[in-house]
Amino acid sequence: MKRKNIYRKGVFDFLRSALLPVIFTVVVMLIIVYGLQQTAMSSKSEGLKILEDSVRRAVAKCYAVEGSYPENVAYLEENYGIHIDKTRYVVHYAIFASNIMPDIMVIEL
């Protein structure tokens, strides 16, 4: 009776035992990278919305306190505590009249 060698594996068994963990690890790493990218994109869009909302609130506050809308964004930065990261965002602020709400748009660079 011939004994079967339990230590001897075939090529298929070797590939399965060596490649399966590698493939699993690569798939898990790709899922993690994709999740981090989605989180970063969500964070960017949320920062844009927060800045636009804070500029609009400061404009409304200025109108309530002073009776007219500010001439430019620099006035809001000086007097109402708005901080704009000029390396990341551009604020389009177009005023038509002192008693009409200005057009406010925040654009990411």
PyMOL commands that set and color helices and strands:
alter all, ss='L'
color gray80, all
select helices_A, chain A and resi 11-66+73-79
alter helices_A, ss='H'
color red, helices_A
select strands_A, chain A and resi 89-94+103-108
alter strands_A, ss='S'
color yellow, strands_A
deselect
rebuild
show_as cartoon
